[in-house]
């Protein structure tokens, strides 16, 4: 249960950072912001696992946080350019 709560909290912070850094207005509620951050983390994790032989390392580091924010920003970009009507 604590893993789910931790994922929601970290997803909210990552999604908020991505919305703040992305140019333009992104009208999302707090629940969608959490999902955006979690999705960005998963996207970054898949890219790292595909590009390295070691896979995903455990622990929190600055590079992983930055990659998660960039992954969330990539999801915002895809959502806007694929006309998903957020």
N, C-alpha and C positions, 0 to 999 in steps of 0.2 A: 504494500500500500504506500509505503514511503517513497518507492521508486516512481510511482505515478504522480504523487504530489510534487516530488522534486523535478520531474519532467515538465509538469505544468508551470511551475515557478520559473525554471530556467527558460522554458519556451516563451513565457511572457516577456522576460527581460531581453531575450534574443530577438523576438518579434518586435518589441518596442524600439530597440536599437536599429533594426533594419528599417522600420517605418520612419524613424527620425532621420536616418542617413539617406534614405531614398529621396530623390528630388520629386517634389509635387505632393499633393495630398493623397493619402491612402485612407479612406473611410472604413475602418474595420473596428468591430467591437473587441472587448477584451478576450472573449472566447476564441474568435478567429485569429487574434494576435498570438495567443498561445499556440494554436495549431500551426500558424505560419512559422513561429520559432522552432517548434518541434520538427516540422517538415524541412526547414532549413538545416537543422542539425543532422537529420537523416540523409539529406542530399549530400551534405559535406562528408559525412561518414562513408557513404557509398563511393564517392569520388576518391577519397583517401584509400579505402580498401582496394579499389580497382587499380590505383596507381602505385601501390607499394606491395611488397611481398609479405610484409609483417602483419598487415591488417590494421585494425584499429587498436590503439593502445588505451589502457584504462587510465583514468585520471583527468584532471582539469588542467589545461594549459592555455596560454594566450593564443597560440596558433589555432587550436581547436575552436576557441570562442570566435576568433576572427573568421575562420572558415564557416562556422555556423551562421554568422551574421551575413556573410557573402552569399551563402546558400539560400537564406531567407530573402535576400534582395534579388537573387536570381528567380525565385518563385514569384515575387512581385512583378518582375519584368515579364516573365512568361504569362502571368495572369493578365497583365495589361495588353500585351501584344497578341495574345490568342483570343482576346475579347470575351473573357469569361464573366463579365458583368459583376464585379465584386461590389 
